Amino acid sequence: MKVIALTGDYGYLNQIETTIKSIMVHNRDVKIYVINPDIPHEWFVNLNCYLKQIGSEIVDRKVDPEFLDQMHSSFGHISESTFGRILIPNLIPEDKVLYLDSDLIVKSNLDDLFKTKFGDKLLLAVQDYQESTQFNAGVMLIDNRKWKEKQVMNSLINMGKNPNLLNGDQTIINDFFQGQIGELDLTYNYQIGFEKDAFWNDLAQTLSYLDEVRNPKIIHYVTSDKPFNLISTSSLRDKWWYYKRLEWSDIISKHGDFDRSEIKDLSFDGEAFFLTNMAETQNIEQLIKKLPNVHFNIAAYTNMAFLLIKLTQYDNVTLYPAIVAKTLNKLINQANVYLDINYAPKANEVIRRVINKGIPMFAFDQTKSSDLKYDNYHVFHDDQIEEMAAAIRDTIKNKDKPKSEFNIEVKDINESLDLILENNKSVVRFGDGEFDLIRGQSIPYQSYEPTLAERLRSIILRGNFNNTLVC
C-alpha cells in the first residue's frame, strides 16, 4: 500500500481534499495520513465511506496547536501547520512515506515513484526551481525507518523554533539533511508560481525548468499566487479546479462499481461513558484502540485540553466539553459501562447516578474510587489493560441477554492455580462460616447481619469475575 502524508488545518480543508481527490483519480490502495490540529473527525469518517471501496483509507493524526505556535513559517501565506511534516517519524509507523503539500495536484499513477530506491539518502526531493542549490520540500519521499533510527525529529523541532528562518520548514529540511537528499525527476514537483518573477527578472534557470517539463506528474502551486485565489497569474489554474469539482462517487467509479449503500453512519456494539474533571486519565487511548466496536463518550464540565481533544482522531470517540444537564442525562441512560479511570477529583455525583442505575463500572488500581462499595465495580491491576478490555467486551456482548442470578463456572485445582499465577488473579475464599452467615446463622467470630449476608450471597452467585476468583 502507498503511504502518503499531508498537513494542514481546517482553514485549508478544501485544498487538502482537492489534493486527495487528485491522488485517488490516478491511484488506489493508498493510505493517507492528514496531520492537523483541528479538522473535525466526521470529515475523515465520511471520506472513508468512499475510499474503503477502492482499498484505501484516510487517517486522522492530531497535532497539538501549542506545538505549532512555536514554529515559524517565514511567509504569511504559509500556515505553521506545515511543520506537522517534521512529526512524521512519531505519527506514522510505515517505513516509506510520500509527503505532499496541500497546494498541489497529482496527475499520474505513483507506483513508479514509490519503487524508487533511497540508496544512502534519507529522503528524495526535486530541486527548487528558483533556488537551485535547495530542494523544494513540497514533495518528499521519506525513508521513515531511517528518520526514526537517527532520531531526527527533536532536532528538526528545535530548528523550527528559530524566528529567523529564511523559508520556514523548507530551510530546516535543507539545512539538517544537507548531503543526505537524493534528487527526483523534475516532473514530480512541477513548481507553478515562479513564472511572474522569472519572466520579469529574467531568471533563466527557473524558466528552463518550467520549459523542460512537458508532462508533469505532480503540479505544485508554490508562492502566494494560488489557483484558489480570486485571481492568479500562474498557469494551470484550470487543472486545480477540475479536481476540485469532481464528485467522490465519480472518482470511485473510475476504479470499479460505486456502492452507495456504503455511505452510512458508523455503528457500534455498545456505549462506554465517563465524566472527568482532569485531562489525565489512565490507559484510555489503549482501551479505545483495543475496543473499536465500543463507542467511548467522554464528558467534562469544562473545556478540554489537547490530551483529550486528540482522542477525536479515533472513529469510536465523541467528546462533550462543557456538558449540559440534558446531554449528561442522555449519556448516563444509554451507557452500558462506566469507566472510573480518571484521576481525582472524581465526579461523585455522576458515579452515584451510575450506581443507582446498576451500570457496570470498571477501574484500575491507580485511579479507582476509594472506599466505593458497589457489587458491580470491577478493579484491575494497572497493567491489565487487555483483561479490562475483554471484560468490557463481554459485558457489552451480554447486555441484551436476560440476566441470570447465577454466573458460576467451576475450575479444578490446576486450572485455578494457572489463573492465579498467569493472570494475577485475586482469591476470595468461602468456607463453612461464610455459608452459615448466608443461611442466617451466626458464627463464633461474626454475628449474623442481613446486609453482610446479602453481600456474601451476591458475590458467590456472581461467580468468578475478571481479576477475582471465588474459592
C-alpha positions, 0 to 999 in steps of 0.5 A: 500500500502507498503511504502518503502524508499531508498537513494542514488545518481546517482553514485549508480543508478544501485544498487538502481534499482537492489534493486527495481527490487528485491522488485517488483519480490516478491511484488506489490502495493508498493510505493517507495520513492528514496531520492537523490540529483541528479538522473535525473527525466526521470529515475523515469518517465520511471520506472513508465511506468512499475510499474503503471501496477502492482499498484505501483509507484516510487517517486522522493524526492530531497535532497539538496547536501549542506545538505549532505556535512555536514554529515559524513559517517565514511567509504569511501565506504559509500556515505553521501547520506545515511543520506537522511534516517534521512529526512524521517519524512519531505519527506514522509507523510505515517505513516509506512515506510520500509527503505532499503539500496541500497546494498541489495536484497529482496527475499520474499513477505513483507506483513508479515513484514509490519503487524508487530506491533511497540508496544512502539518502534519507529522503528524495526531493526535486530541486527548487526551481528558483533556488537551485542549490535547495530542494523544494520540500513540497514533495518528499519521499521519506525513508521513515525507518531511517528518520526514526533510527537517527532520531531526527525529529527533536532536532528538526523541532528545535530548528523550527523554533528559530524566528529567523528562518529564511523559508520556514520548514523548507530551510530546516529540511535543507539545512539538517539533511544537507548531503543526505537528499537524493534528487527526483525527476523534475516532473514530480514537483512541477513548481507553478508560481515562479513564472511572474518573477522569472519572466520579469527578472529574467531568471533563466534557470527557473524558466528552463525548468518550467520549459523542460517539463512537458508532462508533469506528474505532480503540479505544485502551486508554490508562492502566494499566487494560488489557483484558489485565489480570486485571481492568479497569474500562474498557469494551470489554474484550470487543472486545480479546479477540475479536481476540485469539482469532481464528485467522490462517487465519480472518482470511485467509479473510475476504479470499479462499481460505486456502492452507495449503500456504503455511505452510512453512519458508523455503528457500534456494539455498545456505549462506554461513558465517563465524566472527568474533571482532569485531562489525565486519565489512565490507559484510555487511548489503549482501551479505545484502540483495543475496543473499536466496536465500543463507542467511548463518550467522554464528558467534562464540565469544562473545556478540554485540553489537547490530551483529550481533544486528540482522542477525536482522531479515533472513529469510536470517540465523541467528546462533550466539553462543557456538558449540559444537564440534558446531554449528561442525562442522555449519556448516563441512560444509554451507557452500558459501562462506566469507566472510573479511570480518571484521576481525582477529583472524581465526579461523585455525583455522576458515579452515584447516578451510575450506581443507582442505575446498576451500570457496570463500572470498571477501574484500575488500581491507580485511579479507582474510587476509594472506599466505593462499595458497589457489587458491580465495580470491577478493579484491575491491576494497572497493567491489565489493560487487555483483561479490562478490555475483554471484560468490557467486551463481554459485558457489552456482548451480554447486555441484551441477554436476560440476566441470570442470578447465577454466573458460576463456572467451576475450575479444578485445582490446576486450572485455578492455580494457572489463573492465579499465577498467569493472570494475577488473579485475586482469591476470595475464599468461602468456607463453612462460616461464610455459608452459615452467615448466608443461611442466617446463622451466626458464627463464633467470630461474626454475628449474623447481619442481613446486609453482610449476608446479602453481600456474601450471597451476591458475590458467590452467585456472581461467580468468578469475575475478571481479576477475582476468583471465588474459592 
